[in-house]
Amino acid sequence: MIAEGLNGIFGPFLTMLVLVIIQMLQAIGYALCSLWILQIAKRLWETIVYPFILIVILPILLFNLSILPEKWVPLSIPELVLYDHGNGWQSLGINLAVLLSFIAVYGFLLFITLFYKKRKGLVR
């Protein structure tokens, strides 16, 4: 069965579609983080290193310091849907809530940064 954590609530085709949508949301969050860093970074290598630190290293560090629960770490979110044998709707809801908040935070930061740069006259 595809994605046991969803408990067969959608069937094989729709479950696969849900998993693809989840991966796309995760990619959008990563892209928004990179675009936000691109507005701040002065060198090309910073656009690669800083998003990696924010997306990969920081959540793992916060999890190891017991500040962030494992189910909120963006890297382990798809695993929650795949391997949670509890309520499929709850797994999907937590997954989508975390990914959408991830997108909202980086989208908001990008908007604020671009607004600030436009106000300073740095962007046309």
Secondary structure by P-SEA (a helix, b strand, c coil): cccccccccccaaaaaaaaaaaaaaaaaaaaaaaaaaaaccccccccccaaaaacccaaaaaaaaccccccccccaaaaaaccccccaaaaaaaaaaaaaaaaaaaaaaaaaaaaaaaaacccc
